Amino acid sequence: MENIMRIDNITKTYDGVAVVNNLSFSLKKGHILGFLGPNGAGKSTTINMISSLIHQDAGHIYYKEVDVEKCRKKFKNEIGVVPQSLAIYEDLTAYQNLKFFAELYGVSKDKVEEVCIYALNFVNLENVKDKKAKTFSGGMKRRLNIACSLVNSPELIILDEPTVGIDPQSRNFILEAIKKLRDQGVSVIYTTHYMEEIEAIAEDVIIVDHGQKLVDDTIDNIRENYSKQSIVSIRADKFDQNLKEKILTIAGVDSVSIDGNLIKININTEVNDKVLNDITSTFSQSNSSISSINSLNLNLEDIFLELTGTKLRD
Ligand SMILES: Nc1ncnc2c1ncn2[C@@H]1O[C@H](COP(=O)(O)OP(=O)(O)OP(=O)(O)O)[C@@H](O)[C@H]1O
């Protein structure tokens, strides 16, 4: 699959700290790349470098295999950027906002109305096109923010946390709109700390923390690999002190933690599908009585926790 962008070892340092540290990844043409990380992980800094808003201290960014340094004007004309903070004018109407951005992008005069109406339709704001942005709900403002990035018919769109602080209905609308853009062949970089959004729309995932890449894979591969991992939670009324050591000797058990009468066991079901039987036998051999047992498959949220030791929304 052809890449539309290639990020090669970019670094950004503030006050002696590399907030983005030797980061490399590619965006495939016509794909949605989910760019995921907790607060302060370096997502916006990366997005700002990719969008040419700030400059990397080291490394290169390639657009269609040409260094952006050498094609910045063409690059800026062919991309749409949806910044994290709203970039709309509250005192202008929805239509006037779009017209402003269309003129800024140099859309030819005879096309301005057409692209503005198209963008308004795309985000379902055509019926409020003559209302001032300041009268809009948070979700409508976010949708207008996205519409503004569409007026130059971009081949690539970069969105920085476009669903923060909005109602579920607007959030779903935005996710569906992004999928529609992808289906039209637009490539998308989508930054968020909502794991479920990535699971709903993205083909590829990058997970970063402390400016470094932890995961770079397709969503299918991640699901496939981690679906072999599950967590078994067992409540037991009593058990021997050496129960943990005994469980750890079972093939397929990766780790065990005990908190009061709750025992959590990470297992790899691929290694041994009898692992659950072996665990319950070990409990009965330890004269322990199990009061409840639950088994959960890991989701992306758990994977993140496993990798970083932090929750995405800490
Ligand atoms: N202009 C700047 N000057 C100094 N430090 C900065 C600057 N911009 C970002 N940082 C620091 O770089 C780190 C990464 O910030 P960044 O905004 O890229 O993270 P993020 O992953 O986008 O977080 P969030 O999800 O909260 O938006 C943070 O510690 C932040 O304080």
The ligand as an SDF file (V2000), in Angstrom:
LIG
                    3D

 31 33  0  0  0  0  0  0  0  0999 V2000
    5.6780   25.4020   23.3770 N   0  0  0  0  0  0  0  0  0  0  0  0
    6.0160   24.5940   24.3740 C   0  0  0  0  0  0  0  0  0  0  0  0
    6.9460   24.9490   25.2720 N   0  0  0  0  0  0  0  0  0  0  0  0
    7.3250   24.1340   26.2800 C   0  0  0  0  0  0  0  0  0  0  0  0
    6.7900   22.8900   26.4950 N   0  0  0  0  0  0  0  0  0  0  0  0
    5.8550   22.4870   25.6260 C   0  0  0  0  0  0  0  0  0  0  0  0
    5.4130   23.3000   24.5380 C   0  0  0  0  0  0  0  0  0  0  0  0
    4.4690   22.6030   23.8460 N   0  0  0  0  0  0  0  0  0  0  0  0
    4.3170   21.4130   24.4800 C   0  0  0  0  0  0  0  0  0  0  0  0
    5.1390   21.3460   25.5440 N   0  0  0  0  0  0  0  0  0  0  0  0
    5.2640   20.2030   26.4710 C   0  0  0  0  0  0  0  0  0  0  0  0
    5.4780   19.0480   25.6810 O   0  0  0  0  0  0  0  0  0  0  0  0
    4.8210   17.9310   26.2410 C   0  0  0  0  0  0  0  0  0  0  0  0
    3.9130   17.3110   25.1940 C   0  0  0  0  0  0  0  0  0  0  0  0
    2.8340   18.1940   24.9500 O   0  0  0  0  0  0  0  0  0  0  0  0
    1.7190   17.9130   23.8350 P   0  0  0  0  0  0  0  0  0  0  0  0
    0.7580   19.0580   23.8800 O   0  0  0  0  0  0  0  0  0  0  0  0
    2.3800   17.6040   22.5450 O   0  0  0  0  0  0  0  0  0  0  0  0
    1.0410   16.5880   24.4080 O   0  0  0  0  0  0  0  0  0  0  0  0
   -0.3500   15.9170   24.0010 P   0  0  0  0  0  0  0  0  0  0  0  0
   -0.0810   14.4590   23.8810 O   0  0  0  0  0  0  0  0  0  0  0  0
   -0.9250   16.6020   22.8120 O   0  0  0  0  0  0  0  0  0  0  0  0
   -1.2460   16.1880   25.2880 O   0  0  0  0  0  0  0  0  0  0  0  0
   -2.8380   16.5290   25.4000 P   0  0  0  0  0  0  0  0  0  0  0  0
   -3.5620   15.2450   25.1530 O   0  0  0  0  0  0  0  0  0  0  0  0
   -2.9480   17.0040   26.8120 O   0  0  0  0  0  0  0  0  0  0  0  0
   -3.1430   17.5910   24.3810 O   0  0  0  0  0  0  0  0  0  0  0  0
    4.0760   18.4270   27.4610 C   0  0  0  0  0  0  0  0  0  0  0  0
    4.8480   18.1390   28.6010 O   0  0  0  0  0  0  0  0  0  0  0  0
    3.9730   19.9210   27.2270 C   0  0  0  0  0  0  0  0  0  0  0  0
    3.9390   20.6200   28.4540 O   0  0  0  0  0  0  0  0  0  0  0  0
  1  2  1  0
  2  3  1  0
  2  7  2  0
  3  4  2  0
  4  5  1  0
  5  6  2  0
  6  7  1  0
  6 10  1  0
  7  8  1  0
  8  9  2  0
  9 10  1  0
 10 11  1  0
 11 12  1  0
 11 30  1  0
 12 13  1  0
 13 14  1  0
 13 28  1  0
 14 15  1  0
 15 16  1  0
 16 17  2  0
 16 18  1  0
 16 19  1  0
 19 20  1  0
 20 21  2  0
 20 22  1  0
 20 23  1  0
 23 24  1  0
 24 25  2  0
 24 26  1  0
 24 27  1  0
 28 29  1  0
 28 30  1  0
 30 31  1  0
M  END
$$$$
